[in-house]
Amino acid sequence: MDFWQVLPIAIALVFIIEGMVPFVSPNRWRTMLVIVEQTDDRVIRNVGLGSMLFGVLILYLVH
């Protein structure tokens, strides 16, 4: 498969997974947003970095 074929599939999967929590439990999602809004920027950046590194690790192991 070509990169340009896989990219839209990957983006679609991200939207599907991201949409599951607000669909299944909107109250929990709203509570989570309030908690994130009160969280320090440094913590949010560290979580984002950890998430990206975890994604890279999964890609490395799969590919």
Stockholm file with secondary structure:
# STOCKHOLM 1.0

chainA/1-63         MDFWQVLPIAIALVFIIEGMVPFVSPNRWRTMLVIVEQTDDRVIRNVGLGSMLFGVLILYLVH
#=GR chainA/1-63 SS CCHHHHHHHHHHHHHHHHHHHHHHCHHHHHHHHHHHHHSCHHHHHHHHHHHHHHHHHHHHHHC
#=GC SS_cons        CCHHHHHHHHHHHHHHHHHHHHHHCHHHHHHHHHHHHHSCHHHHHHHHHHHHHHHHHHHHHHC
//
